[in-house]
Amino acid sequence: MKQINQFIEFVRDQYNTTDFIPLHEPRFQGNEKKYVMETIDSTFVSSVGAYVDKFEEIMADISQTQRAVAVVNGTAALQVALRLAGVKQGDEVLTQALTFVATANSIAYNNAHPVFLDVDLDTMGLSPKAVEAFLEEFGDLREGGCYNKETGNRIAACLPMHTFGFPVHLNELMDVCNRWNILVVEDAAESIGSSYHGKPTGSFGQLGIYSFNGNKIVTAGGGGTIVTNDKELGDFAKHLTTTAKKPHKYEYVHDELGHNYRMPNLNAALICAQLEQLDSFIENKRTLAERYESFFREQGIKFRTENPDTKANYWLMCVELNDREVRDQFLNGTNERGIMTRPIWQLMYKLPMYEHCFRDEQTNARYLENRIVNIPSSVRI
Ligand SMILES: *Cc1c(COP(=O)(O)O)cnc(C)c1O
């Protein structure tokens, strides 16, 4: 209990308030009002407008990819990215059970089967070793791609997620997926600004996605992006997310089952202003992470930090507690007193819609599920 008191005092000091402290709240300290007002003054608040194009250019630049496509949210981005990667009904997609539900949902939206594999203890993201072990046991490399020997289904894609902005072991993961002819789609929803050996997360797979939901490091109110280095595929992503309408002077011609997943210009204006501050937000958070690290070191508690050769955005910071009981004491003691903390997600196969799915032992995922707790991580003013 003494540790919890000291933690509460420390967090209150950082945010300089006696009010409730949330896990992550947005900061609007730049051109947000100016850009959003411009869209209102011009009447271009909806599906046409200069900020959408500008946002896509900025995102291609930040992610170091050839094409970025703005969409309504990260979940829609994931759904379409998997479709673009060729995921079809009955296919299997390799992913982690330790993730936010949208990762698994995006697979189910494509009528495909999630295969839940373990995470690494250090990254908390999909383990290349677990993927390799699964493929050694079940993989069957054929002409048309990789198949699951036991189910007969095609293993169409691998969907790793960079938990809380900590990059997964991308070199090893790309390597095993390349050897087994499996496309990678990165769920980089939480990891904008994070990099692995100097390269942005989201740019390693055939496709990547980011989220700009209100709880993320920068927000569009709601929004997402699909990125890819395949320019043609990127243009097709734009086509599919904008009702698949063929350009025509006046006729409505749609040549595919498209989606209305377009980002409104109003939201694009907000995120353009937010992205101008991304670097300073990350710096601000990295300073907080350093302070947390030394605070918790003195307390004998493990604060999670980035791996060598990676840079994390420290979106949601977290500690690793000794066991489930200590975790629950910490969660109760802090939330009771106005400091928001939250456990990491329940593993996906515990949710009713995914309990029938294939999963491996999940040794690391279960270990982390019982111990990881997120702590207040907002940018300090
Ligand atoms: C936030 C998030 C998403 C979904 O993003 P939305 O914009 O909220 O739809 C997907 N995957 C992960 C891992 C996320 O954290």
The ligand as an ORCA input file, in Angstrom:
! r2SCAN-3c Opt
* xyz 0 1
  C      -7.011      1.460    -31.432
  C      -6.709      0.157    -32.038
  C      -7.335     -0.307    -33.215
  C      -8.549      0.299    -33.822
  O      -8.546      1.590    -34.077
  P      -9.908      2.428    -34.122
  O      -9.453      3.655    -34.816
  O     -10.330      2.650    -32.721
  O     -10.894      1.653    -34.928
  C      -6.899     -1.490    -33.788
  N      -5.923     -2.212    -33.244
  C      -5.333     -1.835    -32.097
  C      -4.265     -2.684    -31.561
  C      -5.707     -0.655    -31.457
  O      -5.110     -0.315    -30.311
*
